[in-house]
Amino acid sequence: MSTSVQASSTEVEELLKSITREIIQRPGLRKLAFSLLEGSIDRWSGKSRIKKALSRPVKRLFSGLARPGITRQDHDHLPAHLGRLITALARDLNEGRKKDREKHETKREQAISDFIVNTDLGEIREMVQASEETVLRTLDMTNITLFRYPAKIASILAILVDIMNITLKSIVHLIKPLMDNLGPDLTADIMLTSFRNIQGKEVGKIIGNITEMLRRLHAGSLLLGKGGTPLFKVYLSDFLNDLISGIDPEILQKARIALSEDRRSLQEALVENLQDNHDLLKSFITSYSDVKNPSIQASSIKVRMFEDLAPKELADAMQEGLSGLDVQEAAEIVNSVTRIANSIHEENPDLFYNLFKSFSDAIDPEELKFAMEWMVPELTESIRPLAYAFMPQLVNAFCELITPLEGDETPEHIEAMQRLRKILAESKGDKNDQ
């Protein structure tokens, strides 16, 4: 053993002695030790007068040692000794690694191996499984006893709230010195330096391992499945079946309504407080552009990223990415929604009408008319340069759409076209131009 290692070990031993001495000299511990010793002496003495006479001087001796004033110190050295002990242990460990790293790692490996080899996890699992009934019974007895005294429940909740408040205040006190003593440059330097020291390659390996695990889970689920059904779906269906069977639909409905009403209460409370704080409300409005601009710029950067690809590469990638889309299922969604709407309308023809009519009646037509009088002209004037670029194609496309193909004309098409020609002719004041 080297001289430095010997010195470190000696320092650790001396610090342990000092810590032990500090603990023993504490009045509370001395009182506890005397109380335990006095009880043992009384049990040893029993009813024997001789033993009581012999034990009396011993009790007086320890009673004197237990008095607080015997070894009272003005300064508590225990925290300092603990700090030095931790430092010495760390120094001893570092020296050991420097001296023989391979030996140090071998000892660690052997210790871990011994622990795992000699631990019967099956026995531990059996113990945990067997303790389920005992734990649940204990909780039931605790609840039965506890709910006999409602005031104690209120006290427990109050204690939890106090702990939460103390935690919040502690966080504030921890952060406040950083806000008071560190400027923006130093704060950024500390935070960004810490961020820079994070090993991105290792984070990437973690993500890679997780994705590989997910891939293996999916592949294994397909291999272990039966009849083309993945095993994951089988287990998930069983789980959801048990889960849903344990839910009361009526209570779930009431809970959803309650959550919705609570969300409304939250919004109302927020609005009421913002109305009383106009400065905060105006800050939300005035900062809207500054908040949204970074998102817009980030989206612009993402889109421009595709421009860096060669046209052929981009076309091939889009071909591969879009060719696999199940457009038939997407169209079937529209068909299903349409069939559902038709069946609802057949059963209750007034449902959608009343819904649309209620919405329409709730809108103020005068306000809407006033808004359209200034909005449409301004919008038209603002997009006029763009309209010249696409309006001819749009009008031609509209004409193509409303013109039925030869042989596809129906009475509905003919009637619709006649009405359109009539309206266009009347709008010019020439009713004879059909």
N, C-alpha and C positions, 0 to 999 in steps of 0.2 A: 504494500500500500504506500502511495506517495505521501510526501509531507503535507501537501495541500489537502488531500483527502483525510489524512489523520487529523489535521487542524479543524476541518469542517465537522468531522464526527465528534471531536471533543467539544466544539462549540454547541452542537446540537444537544449533547448530554448536559452541558452546563445550563443551557436554556431550559431544558426539561426540568432540571432540579429547581431552577428559579421559579418556573411557573408552578410547580408542585408546592413550593414553599409559599408562594403568594396565595394559592388557593386555600392551603391549610390555615393560613393566618387570618383568613376572612372570618369576622365574628359570626355571621350567619351559619357558616359551615361548622364552626366550633360548637355553636349551640346545638346544631343538629346531631353532631357526633356525640356530645355529652348526653343528649336526650336518649339516643340509642344505647349508649353505654350504661346509663343509669337504669334503663329498663332491663338490660341484660343482668346487671348486678342485683337488681331487686328480685328477678326470677331465680337467680342463683342462691340468693340469701333465703328466700322462702320465709318460713316462720322460725328459722333457727336464730336464736339470740347471738350465738357465737359468730355466725357468718355475718349477721348484721353489724356486729361490733367491728369485725375485721374490714368490712366494706365501707364503713363510715369515713375513715381517713382517705380512702381512694376517691370517694365521691366528692369530698371537700377539695381534694387536689384538682380534680378535673373541673369542678365547678369554678375554681379560681382561674383556671386556664381558659374557661369559656367566657370570661367577662370581656366585654368589648374593649376596655381600656388597656389591656395587657400589651397587645402588640399593634395598637392603632398606628396607621401611617397617614401622613398628610397627603401623600401622592400615591396613586395606584399605578404600579409598574407593570401590571399584567398585560394591558394592551401592547405596550412596547415590547415586552418579552415575546408575545405571540407574533408580532410583526417580524422580529429578528429570527424567530424559529422558522417561519415560513420562508424567509429569505435564505436561511442556512440550509433548509431542506432542498430548496430549488438549486442552490449552489452545489450541494452535494450530488444531486441528480445530474446536473450539467457536467460536473467533473467526471462522474461515472461514465456518462456517454462519451465524453472526449477520450477517456482512457481506453475503453474497450467497447465500442459501439456494438460489435457483433455479439459479444458476451451478454451485454445488456439486453439486446433484442431476443437472444436465445432464452434468457431467464423469463422475460415477459411471455414469450411464446409457450414456454413450459408451464408457467403459472396458469395461463388461459386454458391450455390443453388439459391440465390436471383438473381444473374447475369443471370444464365441460364434460370430460370423460367420467368424472365421479358424481355428476349430477344426473339423477334419473328423472327426466322431464315427464315421463309417463306417470310416475308416482305423484309428481307435483300436479299434473293435470287431473289425476284422479282425486287428489285432495281438494282441488278447486271445485271440481264438479260435485263432490260429496258435500261441500260446505254451502252449496246453494240454498238448500232447505233451511239450514241453520241461520244463514245470513238473513233470509227473508223473514223467518220467524222473529229474529232479533229486531229487525226493522218494524215488524208489526207490533211487537210489544212496546218498542220505543214510541211509536206513533200513538198507541192506545194510552200510554202513560202521559205522553206529552200533551195530547189534546184534552186531557182532563184539566189542564191549567192553561187556558187561552192566553193569559197574560205572559206566560213564558214564551209562547210562540211569537207574540208581538215583540218581546224583548230580543229574541233571536233575530227577527227581521230588522229591528232597529240597530242591532250590533252590526249586521251585514251592511246596512246603509252607512253607519259610522265608518266602517272599514273602507268602503268605497270613497267616502268623502275624504278620509285621511290620505288614501292613495292618490286621489286627484290633486289634493293640495301639495302632496309630496312631489308629484310630477311638475307642478307649477314652480315649486321652490328649486327643483333641480334644473329646470330650463331657464329660470330667471337670470342666474349669473351669466349664462351664455349670451342672453340678449343684452345684458348690461355691459359686459366686459369684452365682447368680441364684435369687431366691426364686420361689415359685409365681406371684405376681402379675406380676412382671417377665417371667418366662418366658412366661406366657399373653399378656401385652401385646405382646411381640415377635413371637410366633408368630401370634397372631390379627391383628395389624396387617399382617404379611406376607400372610396369607391374604386379608384384606380388600382388599388392593391388586391381587389377581388380577382381571383383567377378565372377569367372568362372561359378558358379552355376546359377547366374542370366543370364549370356550369354546363358547357356544351356536352360534355361526356354524360352528365346526369340526365340531360334532356334526351340524349341518344339512347341511353339505357332504358329510360322510361318508355320511349316510343317503341324500342325493340321488345320490351316486355308486353306492351299493348298488342303488338303484331303477333307475338307468340300466343298470347291469350286468345286472340281472334282465331288464329290458325288451329290451335288446340281445341277450341270450342267447336269448330267445324269438324275436326277429325273425330272427336268423341261424341258428336251428336248422332241422332238416330232419325232415319227417314228424311234426311236433308235438313232437319231442324237443328240449329246450333245448340250446344249444351247450355250456353249462356241464356238463350231464350227460354229453354225449358225451366231452368232454375229461377229465372226472373219471373216467369209466369206463375210458378208456384209461390214465390215470395209475394207477388202483388195480389194473388188470390187470397192468401192469408191476411195480408195487410188490409185489403178492401173489405173483407168479411168482418174485420174488427172495427170498422168505422160506422157510426150511426149517421145515416144520410140527413136526418132532421137536425142533429146537432151540428154537423158539418155546414149545412146551409145557414144556420144561425151564426156560426162562427165567421163565415165568409161575409155575411151582412154586417156583423159587428166590426170586422177589420175594415170593411169599406167605409163605414160610418166614422171609425176612428181616423182613417186616412183623411176624410173630409174635415174632421175636427182639427187635425194637424195643420191642414192647409189654411183653415179659418184662423187658427191661432197665429200662424206665420204671417198671414195677410194683416191681421189686426195690429201686430207689432210693427210690421213694415209701414203701415199707415201712420203710426205714431212716430216713426223715425224716417223722416223724409230724406235725410242725407244718405242713409243706407239704401233706400229705395232708388234714389237718383243714381247712386253708384252702380247699381245693377244695370240701369238703363244706359248710362254713359259709357260703361266699359264693355257693352255688348260686342262692338266691333273688335276691340282688342282681344276679347276672349275667343271670338269665332275665327279671326284671321289666321292664327296658327294652324287650326284644323283645315282651313281652306288651303293654306300654303302646303301643308303636309300632303293633302290629297293631290294637289297639283304636281308635287314632286313625284308621287307614286305614278301618276298618269304619264308624266314625261319620261319615266323610267322605261316604259314600253317603246318609246320612240328610239331609244338607243339600240334596240334589237334590229337586225336586218329584216327587211320586209318579208323575205322568204321564211326566215326563222320564226317571225311572229305569226305568219299565216299558218305554218305547219303546227306550231304550238296551239293556236286557236282551233285548228282542225281537229287535233287530237283531244283537246279539252272539251270541245262542244259536241263532237260527233257522238259521244256516249250519253248525251242527255236523253232521258226518257220523255220525249215530248208527248208521246201517246198518253202516259199517265198524267202529265200536266194538263192535257186536254180533257182527260176523264174527270179531273177535279172540277172543271167548268161544267161538264155535263152533269155531274152529281149535284153541284150547287143549283143548277137550273132545274133539275128534276125535283129537288127538295122544295125550291121556291114554288114550282107549279103545284106540287101536292099540297102545300100549305094554303095556297090560294084557292084550290078546289075545296078544301075543307072549311076555310074561313075567308071568303072573298074580300071582306071589308078590312082585314087586318092591315095589309100594306097601305091601302088607301087612307085609312084613319091615321096611320103613322105618318105618312107623307103630308097629309092635310094638317095634322097638328103641328108639324114642323113649319109648314108654310104659313099657317095662321099666326104663329108666334113671331114671325119676322115682320118688322115694320116696313111696309111697302114704300112709304114716303122717304124714309131714311135710305132705303136701298136705291130708290130712284135718284135721290140727290147724290149718292155715292157714285152711281153709274154715270151721271151727267158729267162729272169731272174726271172720273177714273178712266172710262173708256177712251175719251178723246186724248187724254194725256198718254195713255198706254199706246194708242194708235200712232200718235205723233212720234213717240220715242222709239218704236220698233219699225217705223216706216223704212229706214235704210235696209234693215234686215228683211223686211217683207218683200222688197223687190227681188231678193235672192231666191226665195222659196215660194212666193205666192203663185207664179204661173204654174209650177209643177203641182202645187197643192190644188189649184182650181181644176187643172186637167185631170188629176187623180180623182177628184170628187166627181167630175163628169163621167169618167170611166166607171166609177163605182155605181152611179145611179142609172147608167145606161145598161139595160139588160142585154145579154148576148142573144144572138139570133136563135130563135126556138125556145128561149127560156122565159119569154114574156108571159106574164100572168095578168089576170084582171086587176090584181092589186097594183102591179107595176104600172099598167096603163093608166089607172085612175090617179096614182101618185104623180106621174109625169104630167098629166093634164092639169092637175092642181098647181104644180110648180110653174108650168108655162103661164097659167092664168095669173098667178101672183106676180110673176116677173113682168108680164104685160101691163097689169094694172098699176104696178109701181112706177111705170114710165108714163102713165096717163093714156096709153093706147090700148083700149080694151079690144080692138079689132085685130091686133097682132097676136095671133095665137100660135 
